[in-house]
Amino acid sequence: MLEIKVMNFTEFNTEELYNVLQLRSDIFVVEQDCVYLDIDGKDDKAVHVVGLKDNKVVAYTRVFKPGDYFDEASIGRVAVHKEYRKFGYGKVIMQASIKVVKEHFNCTEIKISAQKYLTKFYTDLGFNTIGEEYLEDGIPHIGMLKT
């Protein structure tokens, strides 16, 4: 079972922050072979949803209140360690993140910028595509909205 920890940026200790940034870098920079600035100056505004298995960070998202990223609340940097994807932790961390939006921001409308190949994954969580496909850091993306 995945342990979920919800925290603000200032609540991270050094080791927790390092582990989260390492997971994000492993996936979004190395695995996806994409040179981009993951540390974008927005982490201090986010609520961080961390998934732990045996005290190891294996899943993660960051959640923003309406107006901090998009006009709507948003969830981004959705990451699950490669070795743990087969356990459904992506769904677990997203469900926890959707719950954070409802409980912390008292809203249900969530906008995401989804990698195109994950459209079905997000559709199964109640998101619908909006707009046209676009490239973000060289990777096909699509806007999605959950109301």
C-alpha positions in Angstrom: 0.0 0.0 0.0 1.2 3.5 -0.9 1.6 5.9 2.0 0.5 9.4 1.0 2.1 12.5 2.6 0.7 16.0 1.8 2.9 18.9 2.6 3.8 22.5 1.8 7.3 23.3 0.4 8.5 24.6 3.8 7.6 21.3 5.4 10.1 19.3 3.4 13.3 18.3 5.2 16.5 18.2 3.1 16.4 14.5 2.4 12.7 14.5 1.4 13.2 17.4 -1.0 16.3 15.7 -2.5 14.3 12.5 -3.1 11.4 14.3 -4.7 13.7 16.3 -7.0 15.6 13.2 -7.9 12.4 11.3 -8.9 11.3 14.2 -11.0 14.7 14.5 -12.7 15.0 10.8 -13.3 11.6 10.8 -15.1 11.2 14.1 -16.7 14.8 14.8 -17.7 16.6 11.4 -18.0 13.9 8.9 -18.9 12.2 11.2 -21.3 15.4 12.5 -22.6 14.2 16.1 -22.3 16.5 19.0 -21.3 14.3 21.4 -19.4 14.2 23.4 -16.2 12.3 21.2 -13.7 13.1 23.5 -10.8 11.0 26.4 -12.1 10.5 28.6 -9.1 6.9 27.4 -8.5 7.4 24.7 -5.9 7.0 27.1 -3.0 3.4 27.9 -4.1 2.4 24.2 -4.5 1.0 21.6 -2.2 3.1 18.5 -2.6 1.6 15.1 -2.7 4.2 12.4 -2.0 3.7 8.7 -2.3 6.0 6.5 -0.2 6.6 2.8 -0.3 8.9 1.5 2.5 9.9 5.1 3.2 11.1 5.5 -0.4 9.6 8.3 -2.6 8.0 6.4 -5.5 5.2 8.7 -6.6 4.6 12.4 -6.6 2.5 15.4 -7.8 2.4 19.0 -7.1 -1.0 20.8 -6.8 -1.8 24.5 -7.3 -4.7 26.6 -6.2 -6.7 28.4 -8.9 -4.7 31.3 -10.3 -1.2 30.0 -9.3 -0.6 28.0 -12.5 -3.8 28.1 -14.5 -7.1 30.0 -13.8 -8.3 26.6 -12.5 -6.7 24.5 -9.8 -4.1 22.3 -11.3 -2.0 19.1 -10.8 1.4 18.7 -12.4 4.7 16.9 -12.3 2.8 13.6 -12.0 5.6 11.1 -11.5 5.8 7.4 -10.6 9.1 5.6 -10.3 9.6 3.2 -13.3 9.8 0.1 -11.0 6.5 0.9 -9.3 4.2 1.8 -12.2 2.8 -1.7 -12.4 1.1 -1.3 -9.0 -1.4 1.4 -10.0 0.3 4.1 -8.0 -0.3 6.6 -10.7 -4.0 6.3 -10.1 -3.5 6.4 -6.3 -1.4 9.5 -6.4 -3.8 11.3 -8.8 -6.8 10.4 -6.7 -5.0 11.7 -3.6 -4.2 14.9 -5.5 -7.8 15.4 -6.7 -8.8 15.0 -3.0 -6.2 17.7 -2.0 -7.8 20.1 -4.5 -11.2 19.6 -3.0 -10.1 19.7 0.6 -7.5 22.5 0.4 -9.0 24.8 -2.2 -12.7 23.9 -1.9 -13.1 23.5 -5.7 -13.6 20.6 -8.1 -12.5 22.2 -11.4 -8.9 21.0 -12.3 -6.9 21.8 -15.4 -3.8 19.8 -16.4 -1.3 19.8 -19.2 -1.2 16.1 -20.0 1.4 14.2 -22.1 -0.7 13.0 -25.1 0.1 9.3 -24.6 -1.5 9.5 -21.1 -4.9 10.8 -22.3 -6.7 7.5 -21.5 -5.2 7.4 -18.0 -6.5 10.9 -17.2 -9.9 10.3 -19.0 -10.4 7.3 -16.7 -9.9 9.8 -13.8 -12.7 12.0 -15.1 -10.7 14.5 -17.2 -11.8 15.6 -20.7 -9.5 16.9 -23.4 -9.8 20.6 -24.3 -8.1 22.5 -27.1 -5.6 21.3 -29.6 -2.5 19.1 -29.1 0.7 21.2 -28.6 4.4 20.6 -28.0 5.8 21.3 -24.5 9.5 20.8 -24.2 9.4 18.8 -27.4 6.8 16.3 -26.1 3.2 16.2 -27.4 0.7 17.4 -24.8 -3.0 18.1 -24.6 -5.0 20.3 -22.2 -7.5 18.4 -20.0 -10.2 19.6 -17.6 -12.0 17.9 -14.8 -15.2 19.6 -13.5 
